[in-house]
Amino acid sequence: MTTIKKIALEEHFMAPGFQEYTAMFFDKIGSADQQDLAARLDDFDQLRLEEMDRHHIETVVLSQSGPSVQAEADTQRAIRRARENNDYLADRIAPHGNRYAGFATLAMQDPKAAADELEYAVRELGFKGSLVNGHTNGVYYDDPAYDSFWERMQDLDVPLYLHPINPWKEVDSMRGHPELAGAVWGWGVETGTHALRLLFGGVFDRFPDLKIIIGHMGEGLPFMRWRFDSRFPVYAQGVTLERAPSEYFGRNIVITTSGVCSAPTLMAAIGEMGEDSVLFSVDYPYESTELATRFIDDAPMSDEVRAKVCRDNAKRLLKL
């Protein structure tokens, strides 16, 4: 069997000085793992490329490790730091040709500044979209104040990767269970809920060409499409949509496989989303490249579908 070349979309780096934002996440990881992660996040020229070559990954789209400037309280500093981050990434990926692409860091504290930075990153730096780490200090992007940002993003015709972040406040049902609050469960609930806020908040009706990417096999949302359609008409609470909730999946929301290496789950996701709406990712360096690539190579699907998931869907979405 010929191994299909791959493109990975949720792959992280660390810009200088951004460790201050990541401390809330790194503090929960053992010291030995912290050192290994730090080395891999800082590397562009050796470890990452060797791993890509070893596992048949031709291109990775790099994004700043979370929570990035979404955790910055000072709006003007967030705007400055987003520009610093994007310029740094552009400089580091430039020597490597098509091996690397970039997702912009955005200061969503200010919708216009975020739109301006996205346009700069796409038009001047050649980035392929943005990755935003969830809410910004408790503000979610279904707020009408962000319509100007969504309009600019739609005009630029690039996607936004909605990445997990901690909830703004502790969730009552997880109190006393810190093991649930992060990557095990809480991040998926937080991110999936944010995506649903965009959907039920009418963002995709106002801007029908938007593309939002959600990792970790869609944070479980694809498997609830039928129930969204069943229960929303009964409990609409005055909300109206132009389409059934399920129809926004695949049209406006696409997903990646990052961090979920289960063949039954993948096949169910393709069944729900369609073979054109599922994209491969690793979540490097937080997940195993070897495990992720072996899983996708061995998954029980045709080579035509495998090529779409591994490479072709990303090429189309990101215009690679």
C-alpha positions as CSV (number, residue, x, y, z in Angstrom):
1,M,0.0,0.0,0.0
2,T,1.3,3.5,-0.9
3,T,1.2,5.8,2.1
4,I,-0.7,8.9,1.3
5,K,1.0,12.2,2.0
6,K,-0.7,14.3,4.6
7,I,-1.4,17.9,5.6
8,A,-1.9,18.6,9.3
9,L,-3.8,21.7,10.6
10,E,-3.6,21.8,14.4
11,E,0.1,21.9,15.0
12,H,1.6,24.3,17.5
13,F,4.7,26.4,18.1
14,M,5.7,28.8,20.9
15,A,6.7,32.4,20.1
16,P,9.2,34.1,22.4
17,G,7.5,35.5,25.6
18,F,4.3,33.7,25.1
19,Q,5.1,31.2,27.9
20,E,3.4,33.7,30.2
21,Y,0.0,32.9,28.7
22,T,0.7,29.1,28.6
23,A,1.6,28.8,32.3
24,M,-2.0,28.0,33.3
25,F,-1.8,24.9,31.0
26,F,1.8,23.9,31.4
27,D,1.6,23.9,35.2
28,K,-0.6,20.9,35.1
29,I,1.9,18.8,33.2
30,G,4.9,16.9,34.7
31,S,8.3,18.7,34.5
32,A,9.9,16.1,32.2
33,D,7.0,16.4,29.8
34,Q,7.2,20.2,30.0
35,Q,10.8,20.2,28.9
36,D,10.1,17.9,26.0
37,L,7.1,20.0,24.9
38,A,9.1,23.2,25.2
39,A,11.9,21.9,23.0
40,R,9.4,20.8,20.3
41,L,7.3,24.0,20.5
42,D,10.5,26.1,20.0
43,D,11.8,24.0,17.1
44,F,11.3,24.7,13.4
45,D,14.4,23.4,11.8
46,Q,15.0,19.9,13.0
47,L,12.8,17.9,15.3
48,R,9.5,18.9,13.7
49,L,10.8,18.3,10.1
50,E,12.3,14.9,11.0
51,E,8.9,13.9,12.5
52,M,7.1,15.0,9.4
53,D,9.4,13.2,7.1
54,R,9.2,10.0,9.2
55,H,5.4,9.9,9.0
56,H,4.7,11.2,5.5
57,I,3.4,14.7,6.4
58,E,4.2,17.1,3.6
59,T,2.8,20.3,5.2
60,V,1.8,21.5,8.6
61,V,-0.2,24.6,9.4
62,L,1.4,26.2,12.5
63,S,-0.4,28.2,15.2
64,Q,0.6,29.7,18.5
65,S,0.0,27.3,21.4
66,G,-3.0,28.4,23.5
67,P,-4.3,30.4,25.1
68,S,-2.1,33.0,23.5
69,V,-3.4,36.6,23.4
70,Q,-7.0,35.4,24.2
71,A,-5.7,35.5,27.9
72,E,-4.3,39.0,27.7
73,A,-6.2,41.6,29.8
74,D,-4.7,44.6,28.1
75,T,-6.3,45.1,24.7
76,Q,-3.5,47.3,23.2
77,R,-0.9,44.8,24.4
78,A,-2.9,42.0,22.9
79,I,-2.9,43.8,19.5
80,R,0.9,44.4,19.6
81,R,1.6,40.8,20.7
82,A,-0.5,39.3,17.9
83,R,1.5,41.3,15.3
84,E,4.7,40.2,17.0
85,N,3.6,36.6,16.9
86,N,2.6,36.6,13.3
87,D,5.7,38.3,12.1
88,Y,7.8,35.9,14.1
89,L,6.0,32.9,12.6
90,A,6.3,34.3,9.1
91,D,10.1,34.7,9.6
92,R,10.5,31.2,10.9
93,I,8.5,29.4,8.2
94,A,10.0,31.4,5.2
95,P,13.1,29.2,4.8
96,H,11.2,26.0,4.6
97,G,9.1,26.5,1.4
98,N,5.9,24.5,1.4
99,R,6.6,22.4,4.4
100,Y,5.0,25.1,6.7
101,A,2.0,27.3,6.5
102,G,0.6,29.6,9.1
103,F,-2.6,30.4,11.0
104,A,-2.7,34.0,12.4
105,T,-2.9,34.9,16.0
106,L,-5.7,37.5,16.6
107,A,-6.5,39.9,19.4
108,M,-10.2,39.3,19.5
109,Q,-10.5,41.9,22.3
110,D,-11.0,44.4,19.5
111,P,-13.0,43.1,16.5
112,K,-11.7,45.7,14.1
113,A,-8.1,45.2,15.1
114,A,-8.6,41.4,14.7
115,A,-10.0,41.9,11.2
116,D,-7.1,44.2,10.3
117,E,-4.5,41.7,11.6
118,L,-6.2,38.9,9.8
119,E,-6.1,40.8,6.5
120,Y,-2.4,41.7,7.1
121,A,-1.5,38.1,7.9
122,V,-3.3,36.7,4.8
123,R,-2.4,39.4,2.3
124,E,1.1,40.3,3.4
125,L,2.4,37.2,5.2
126,G,0.5,34.6,3.1
127,F,-1.2,32.9,6.1
128,K,-4.0,30.5,5.4
129,G,-6.5,31.8,8.0
130,S,-6.4,32.1,11.8
131,L,-6.5,30.0,14.9
132,V,-8.3,31.6,17.9
133,N,-8.3,30.0,21.3
134,G,-12.0,30.2,22.2
135,H,-13.5,33.1,24.1
136,T,-11.5,36.3,25.0
137,N,-11.9,37.0,28.7
138,G,-15.4,35.6,28.7
139,V,-16.6,37.2,25.5
140,Y,-18.0,34.9,22.8
141,Y,-18.0,35.7,19.1
142,D,-21.7,35.4,18.4
143,D,-21.9,38.9,19.9
144,P,-23.1,41.2,17.1
145,A,-20.0,43.4,17.8
146,Y,-18.0,40.7,15.9
147,D,-20.1,41.0,12.7
148,S,-17.5,43.4,11.3
149,F,-14.8,40.7,11.9
150,W,-16.9,37.9,10.3
151,E,-17.6,40.1,7.3
152,R,-13.9,40.8,6.7
153,M,-13.1,37.1,7.2
154,Q,-15.7,36.1,4.7
155,D,-14.4,38.6,2.2
156,L,-10.9,37.1,2.6
157,D,-12.3,33.6,2.1
158,V,-10.1,32.0,4.8
159,P,-11.2,29.7,7.7
160,L,-10.9,30.2,11.5
161,Y,-9.8,27.3,13.6
162,L,-11.7,27.5,16.9
163,H,-9.3,25.9,19.4
164,P,-10.1,25.0,23.1
165,I,-9.5,27.2,26.1
166,N,-10.5,26.9,29.7
167,P,-14.0,28.1,30.6
168,W,-14.1,31.7,31.8
169,K,-15.5,30.6,35.1
170,E,-15.5,27.3,36.9
171,V,-18.3,25.0,35.8
172,D,-20.4,23.9,38.7
173,S,-20.8,20.4,37.5
174,M,-17.0,20.0,37.4
175,R,-16.2,21.5,40.8
176,G,-14.0,19.2,42.8
177,H,-13.0,17.3,39.6
178,P,-10.1,19.1,38.0
179,E,-9.4,16.0,35.9
180,L,-12.6,16.8,34.0
181,A,-12.1,20.5,33.6
182,G,-9.4,20.4,30.9
183,A,-8.5,18.3,27.9
184,V,-10.3,15.2,29.2
185,W,-13.8,16.7,28.9
186,G,-14.1,20.4,29.8
187,W,-12.3,21.8,26.8
188,G,-14.5,19.9,24.4
189,V,-17.7,21.1,26.1
190,E,-16.4,24.7,26.1
191,T,-15.4,24.7,22.4
192,G,-18.4,22.8,21.2
193,T,-20.7,25.2,23.0
194,H,-18.9,28.2,21.5
195,A,-19.4,26.7,18.0
196,L,-23.1,26.2,18.8
197,R,-23.4,29.8,19.9
198,L,-22.2,30.8,16.5
199,L,-24.6,28.5,14.8
200,F,-27.7,29.3,16.9
201,G,-26.7,33.0,17.1
202,G,-27.2,33.3,13.4
203,V,-23.6,34.1,12.5
204,F,-23.7,31.6,9.6
205,D,-27.0,33.0,8.3
206,R,-25.5,36.5,8.3
207,F,-22.3,35.3,6.7
208,P,-23.1,32.1,4.8
209,D,-19.7,31.6,3.4
210,L,-17.8,31.4,6.7
211,K,-15.8,28.3,7.4
212,I,-15.0,27.3,11.1
213,I,-12.7,24.4,11.8
214,I,-13.2,22.4,15.0
215,G,-10.6,19.9,16.2
216,H,-10.9,16.7,18.2
217,M,-13.3,15.1,15.8
218,G,-15.6,18.1,16.1
219,E,-15.7,18.1,19.9
220,G,-18.5,15.5,19.7
221,L,-20.9,17.8,17.8
222,P,-21.3,15.7,14.6
223,F,-22.8,12.9,16.6
224,M,-25.6,15.2,17.9
225,R,-26.8,16.5,14.5
226,W,-30.0,14.5,14.5
227,R,-30.9,15.6,18.0
228,F,-30.2,19.2,17.3
229,D,-32.7,19.0,14.4
230,S,-35.2,17.1,16.6
231,R,-35.2,19.2,19.7
232,F,-34.5,22.7,18.4
233,P,-38.0,23.2,16.9
234,V,-39.5,22.2,20.3
235,Y,-37.2,24.3,22.4
236,A,-36.3,27.2,20.0
237,Q,-36.9,29.9,22.7
238,G,-37.7,32.4,19.9
239,V,-34.5,31.7,17.9
240,T,-35.0,31.3,14.1
241,L,-32.5,29.9,11.6
242,E,-32.6,29.7,7.8
243,R,-31.7,26.1,7.8
244,A,-32.0,23.0,10.0
245,P,-29.1,23.0,12.5
246,S,-27.6,19.9,11.0
247,E,-27.2,21.7,7.6
248,Y,-24.5,24.0,8.9
249,F,-22.2,21.1,9.5
250,G,-20.1,20.5,6.5
251,R,-21.3,23.8,5.0
252,N,-19.9,26.2,7.6
253,I,-18.4,23.8,10.2
254,V,-15.7,21.3,9.3
255,I,-13.7,19.2,11.6
256,T,-10.3,17.6,12.1
257,T,-9.2,14.3,13.6
258,S,-6.7,15.9,16.0
259,G,-6.3,14.0,19.3
260,V,-9.0,11.3,18.5
261,C,-7.4,8.2,16.9
262,S,-10.4,5.9,16.8
263,A,-11.5,4.3,13.6
264,P,-15.1,3.8,14.6
265,T,-15.4,7.4,15.6
266,L,-13.7,8.6,12.4
267,M,-16.1,6.6,10.2
268,A,-19.1,7.9,12.1
269,A,-17.8,11.4,11.7
270,I,-17.5,11.0,8.0
271,G,-21.0,9.5,7.9
272,E,-22.4,12.6,9.7
273,M,-20.2,15.3,8.1
274,G,-19.5,13.9,4.7
275,E,-16.1,12.9,3.3
276,D,-15.3,16.4,2.1
277,S,-15.6,17.9,5.7
278,V,-13.2,15.8,7.8
279,L,-9.5,16.8,7.8
280,F,-6.5,15.1,9.3
281,S,-4.5,16.7,12.1
282,V,-2.1,15.6,14.9
283,D,-2.1,18.3,17.6
284,Y,1.7,18.3,17.7
285,P,3.5,18.2,20.0
286,Y,0.7,17.4,22.5
287,E,-0.3,14.2,20.7
288,S,1.7,11.4,19.0
289,T,2.5,11.9,15.3
290,E,3.2,8.2,15.0
291,L,-0.1,7.2,16.5
292,A,-2.1,9.7,14.5
293,T,-0.6,8.8,11.2
294,R,-0.8,5.0,11.8
295,F,-4.5,5.4,12.7
296,I,-5.4,7.3,9.6
297,D,-3.3,5.0,7.3
298,D,-5.1,1.9,8.7
299,A,-8.7,3.3,9.0
300,P,-11.2,1.2,7.1
301,M,-12.0,3.5,4.2
302,S,-11.2,3.6,0.5
303,D,-8.0,5.3,-0.6
304,E,-10.1,7.9,-2.4
305,V,-11.7,8.9,0.9
306,R,-8.4,8.6,2.7
307,A,-6.8,11.0,0.3
308,K,-9.5,13.5,0.9
309,V,-9.2,13.4,4.7
310,C,-5.4,13.3,4.7
311,R,-4.7,15.9,2.1
312,D,-7.2,17.0,-0.6
313,N,-9.8,18.6,1.7
314,A,-7.1,20.7,3.4
315,K,-5.6,21.7,0.0
316,R,-9.1,22.9,-1.2
317,L,-10.0,24.7,2.1
318,L,-6.7,26.5,2.5
319,K,-5.9,26.9,-1.2
320,L,-2.5,25.2,-0.7
